[in-house]
């Protein structure tokens, strides 16, 4: 039989190996970039007026997270006659990453003068404008992104919502519409979008819909005991204490139905204590 200390030792060793392997992958990737940068530098020494080589090394520097050197190479490439629109995009991108938002906006604006329908560029423009707190224009750009992006992701939907509420912190109607748009596009069970939907329903005091949203999580996810408890907490906050007690009872019943191995988990023990504490708190108040 392996002792607890032996199990912990094996676990620690396994975690160390995993961490080492992940670090090795990162080191290898950066090492490979360093090698490619050095090779590109040798090419530049042979052809010092080749703007393509400076652009290529600049992009390698950008991937290597050496943004200042990347920008130097991009500017040098420009001075040597590189008029490719992608160079404008890269300059805007590096300036955005280094938080030089004014210069970033100048470059992405020039890019969009050449290609006004590029979705990726419009997204970067929206992000830059958001950082500059030009929320209305940022919102217009992001509307375009969401309506035209083919491979839209949950993060894009959430970012759009952040801009909506930055422009007007009470505009939960539009934010929720964007969430619904995302759920329709990406699938109804995108967890991050459903969680944000719950937050917005609560923040906008749409109590009935918020309760329905808690019921969604209870029905759709396996660990419903936690969601029963979360729902009970919310019901308590909105002064629906009788319903909260029912939700706590259902949480307790659900826990009792778990396999023994789950019942003995520390997270379940903690949850049982939280249920008991909230139940006592409610019972001490007038129902």
ABEGO torsion letter per residue (X at the ends): XBBAAAAAAAAAAAAAAAAAAAAAAAAAAAAAAAAAAAAAAAAAAABAABAAAAAAAAAAAAAAGBAAAAAAAAAAAAAAGBABAAAAAAAAAAAAAAGBAAAAAAAAAAAAAABAABAAAAAAAAAAAAAAGBAAAAAAAAAAAAAABABBBAAAAAAAAAAAAAABAABAAAAAAAAAAAAAAAEAABAAAAAAAAAAAAAAGBAAAAAAAAAAAAAABABAAAAAAAAAAAAAAAGBAAAAAAAAAAAAAAAAABBAAAAABAAAAAAAAAAAAAAAAAAABBX
